Amino acid sequence: MSLALIVSALAADLIGQASVIDGDTLEIHGARIRLSGIDAPESAQLCRGDDSLQYRCGAKAANLLSAYIARQPVNCAPKELDQYGRTVATCSVAGIDMADWLVRNGFALDWPRYSNGKYREAQREAERAGRGIWSGSFVAPWLYRACIRAGGRPEGCSDDEKADR
């Protein structure tokens, strides 16, 4: 991608109707946008609920985010481009930070590597209240992806009851 395209992609806010790709990725006007500072479970990832049964927590995160947006306009302030060419941005709907909303409701994690702890308190609140993935057990999305990259299968890389977060 040329420098001019990168500068252009980061110059203005992206505002409009968003399609949810997964729990931390949107699309607005054809641009893929990764929510900054968080990591949500992957679409094929499984977690265990408070009943110890597995469920598709990544799909649930995406569905809940889509319902939360409810066709309202989304405003994203670009920060950078990631290694896949997606715009990394802070996005809001009705003035509420969507990443904070996801973490606070237990369907994404603060990703300290990229957030500088911005969502740490929201995550603690979700964990204390047992919301979302905190109601049971799960594997952190970044560990799930590392397992898949190492040749693991989704069911083997997803939750087990002794998972280390």
Backbone hydrogen bonds, N-H to C=O, Kabsch-Sander energy under -0.5 kcal/mol:
donor,donor_aa,acceptor,acceptor_aa,energy
6,I,2,S,-2.1
7,V,3,L,-2.7
8,S,4,A,-2.3
9,A,5,L,-2.6
10,L,6,I,-1.6
11,A,7,V,-0.9
11,A,8,S,-0.6
12,A,8,S,-0.6
14,L,76,C,-2.5
15,I,13,D,-0.6
16,G,74,V,-2.2
19,S,27,E,-2.4
21,I,19,S,-0.6
21,I,25,T,-2.6
22,D,25,T,-1.6
25,T,22,D,-1.3
26,L,33,I,-2.9
27,E,19,S,-1.8
28,I,31,A,-2.1
29,H,17,Q,-0.5
31,A,28,I,-2.5
33,I,26,L,-2.9
34,R,87,T,-3.0
35,L,24,D,-2.7
35,L,33,I,-0.5
36,S,89,A,-2.7
38,I,35,L,-0.8
39,D,109,L,-1.9
45,Q,42,E,-1.6
47,C,55,Y,-2.4
48,R,137,S,-2.8
49,G,53,L,-2.4
52,S,49,G,-2.3
55,Y,47,C,-2.4
57,C,55,Y,-1.7
58,G,45,Q,-1.2
59,A,43,S,-0.6
60,K,56,R,-2.2
61,A,57,C,-2.3
62,A,58,G,-2.0
63,N,59,A,-2.5
64,L,60,K,-2.7
65,L,61,A,-2.3
66,S,62,A,-2.3
67,A,63,N,-2.3
68,Y,64,L,-2.3
69,I,65,L,-2.4
70,A,66,S,-2.2
72,Q,69,I,-2.3
74,V,16,G,-2.8
75,N,92,S,-2.6
76,C,14,L,-3.1
76,C,74,V,-0.5
77,A,90,T,-3.0
79,K,88,V,-3.3
80,E,88,V,-1.4
82,D,86,R,-2.7
85,G,82,D,-2.1
87,T,32,R,-2.5
88,V,80,E,-3.5
89,A,34,R,-2.3
89,A,87,T,-0.5
90,T,77,A,-1.8
91,C,89,A,-0.6
92,S,75,N,-2.5
93,V,96,I,-1.8
94,A,73,P,-0.6
96,I,93,V,-1.9
98,M,91,C,-2.7
99,A,91,C,-0.5
101,W,97,D,-2.2
102,L,98,M,-2.4
103,V,99,A,-2.5
104,R,100,D,-3.1
105,N,101,W,-1.6
106,G,103,V,-1.6
107,F,102,L,-2.8
108,A,102,L,-0.6
109,L,39,D,-2.6
111,W,37,G,-2.6
114,Y,111,W,-2.7
115,S,111,W,-2.1
116,N,112,P,-1.3
118,K,115,S,-1.3
120,R,117,G,-1.8
123,Q,119,Y,-2.2
124,R,120,R,-2.4
125,E,121,E,-2.3
126,A,122,A,-2.1
127,E,123,Q,-2.8
128,R,124,R,-2.8
129,A,125,E,-2.0
130,G,126,A,-0.8
130,G,127,E,-0.8
131,R,126,A,-2.4
133,I,106,G,-3.0
134,W,131,R,-2.1
135,S,132,G,-2.0
136,G,133,I,-1.2
137,S,48,R,-1.2
143,L,140,A,-1.0
144,Y,140,A,-2.2
145,R,141,P,-2.6
146,A,142,W,-1.5
147,C,143,L,-2.1
148,I,144,Y,-2.2
149,R,145,R,-2.8
150,A,146,A,-1.5
151,G,148,I,-1.9
152,G,147,C,-2.5
156,G,153,R,-0.6
157,C,153,R,-2.3
158,S,154,P,-1.4
159,D,46,L,-1.7
163,A,160,D,-2.4
165,R,163,A,-0.6
